[in-house]
């Protein structure tokens, strides 16, 4: 019976650790999203324009990388 108790505590600990990790990822994601919105608003673009600018920037950097 002692082994089952150990496994139960270990299992609950892993579930708790996974929940804490998931929560931190969600909080960081919201923080990054808020920071991106602040940068977009300070530049004076909306999110639909930002997607186009990002793809143009990626295409330009790929062109520069080729030698």
HELIX and SHEET records of a PDB file:
HELIX    1   1 UNK A    2  UNK A   43  1                                  42    
HELIX    2   2 UNK A   47  UNK A   65  1                                  19    
END                                                                             
